[in-house]
Structure formats: structure tokens, C-alpha cells
Amino acid sequence: MRLLMLGGTGFVGRAVVAEALRRGWQVTAFHRGNAPDLPGVRGLRGDRSSADGTTALAAGEWDLAVDTWSGAPVAVRRTARMLAGRVGHYGYVSSRSVYVHPRPAGAPTAESAPVVAADADGPATEYARDKRGAEIAVGESFPDACLLARAGLILGPHEDIGRLPWWLLRISRGGAVLAPGPPELPLQYVDARDLAVWLLDAGARGLTGAFDTASRSGHATMGSLLEACVAATGSAATLRWAAPEALRQAGIEPWTDLPVWLPPGELHTALHGADTRLAHSAGLRCRPVAETVEDTWRRLSPLAAVPLRADRPPVGLDAAREREVLATL
């Protein structure tokens, strides 16, 4: 199989490239050159944010293309139009953020729920509309060969958002760790490598349509995630569990101050309670949380800081602020 990876050096793109190489596929990766290609990859350089930045894609044919773009939808539209007729199947890594929130009841499947309004020709505006605009763009150029992987939280080695890496580095330092409860709070996510396997399997067999690609709700819990971090790092850290109301009163921001965590309620249900049966019936398989955590730590442990994308703000609670909150519990 011939794969065109639009991206390929970052988090999810890297996982897709690595999986395709493991299968012995021919891999071409188009990106800006901010990081080197993996050995065995044919690299093409360009910048999709520029109207004339895709000239390197003017020639060539591929069985599959996988795209992770999260900026201006018009960049996806230009690329998809250029590749129409020369790519057999186009997989786009979208987001469950594209759904209208809160979701109205009554949709026959999770994936048929209403989505936000968006413009496929538009500039970068806001994440949900940008992802939806890109979905429209791909669908227009590949109406019968378009796969939309609507992921939620993505974890795993080479994560460049910093959520699981922050927890691992914090817990590795030991001491009392502010742990957001309750411990049994269910989590829902997908390991980037499991997403990569599913994208390539689904693309190879020509699967089309939209799929919410995440583990089943409760595949892990806040407790099992943080306990796996303690085990993986070999830390003597003590998890000090705090009730959601205590954290709210302390001014702790869910998701940003304490990554991954959202208190029970509407937002938690939206992110960690989705119906993902369609993707699982189409072959999605999710590895145990301990494996995701251990492999992320193995990649992270030589580093002194959380690796972050330049376009994303840092996450995680400041150490001094954590001590202040712990003192009130």
C-alpha cells in the first residue's frame, strides 16, 4: 500500500507513519520540515497555510491519504482538491468537538448528532469550526472515499499537548500529589497508536463515514490512570484525592490546571461518556491504560520538561499553587 501522510513528524501523524512502516507500506510524508522524517519515509516539504505551499504534491498517486490538519479549513480544501483523482481514500483525523453542545437527544447514532456550522473556505477561527470545515472540504473532494475519525482525548508516546506527560513528570517528583476525584470517575480516550492502526485498517478496506474514535467510557478511571503513573515512574508519590467541590472552591480549573480531569457533570459526560460502539464494531481496539502510561513514560523519562507544540499553551498546576491547595484539604 502507498500512504500519503499529510503531516507525519508530530504526535498522531508520527504514530500513523510508524504503523505504516511496520506493515511494510510505502510512505510519503508531506510537512514543513520542522522535524526529520522517520527512516524509510519519502519526505516532501511544503506549508499548507500558504496558497502556493503544496506544489510538492502536484504529482504522485497514493492508495491512502491521512490528514491531521487542525488550522484553517481552506488549507484542507486546497489539498483535497489537488489530490482528488490521485488518492484512493482520504482519512481525516477530526474531533468530537464538531458536535453542537449540548447534544440534543434523539439522534439514531452518536455520529448523526447535529454539528457546528462551518465554512470549508474559511480561515482559522475556532477549533470546532475549523475541524468541521475541514470535514466538509474532504467530503466535497472525496464524496465516496472519505473517512472522518472524530477523536476526543488522545494520549500515548510523543504526546505534544502535555496532558499525560505533565502527570508523569509531576508524579515522578514524588511527595503529596493533588489528585482530582472521585478516583472512580470514568475516562474515555484513544492511544494514538490504536488510532493509527484503526485508520490504516479502515482506509485499506475503504471504510467511509464519520466515527467517534475513542475507548469505551470507563476503559480507564482517574484512579487507574494516576495509579498507573505511580507504577510506571516507580515514584514514592502519595495521591491526595480531593473532591470536585473542594477543587472548585480552591479555584482549580478542570482540564488545564489538572489535565485530563473534568468534574462529574455535563462537560465530563460530553468528553468521557460518548457512545463509541460504531467505531468499535468497525474494528477499533484500545490497549490497557497501563501500557499507554508505561510507553509514554519510557519516551518521556530522559526529558526534563513536558514537550509542547508551539501553538499550544502549557498545562498543569504550578508547584507552589499545588502546595497551597493541598494545605487546605
Order of alpha helices (4+ residues) and beta strands (2+ residues): beta-alpha-beta-beta-beta-alpha-beta-alpha-beta-beta-alpha-beta-beta-beta-alpha-beta-beta-alpha-beta-alpha-alpha-alpha-alpha-alpha
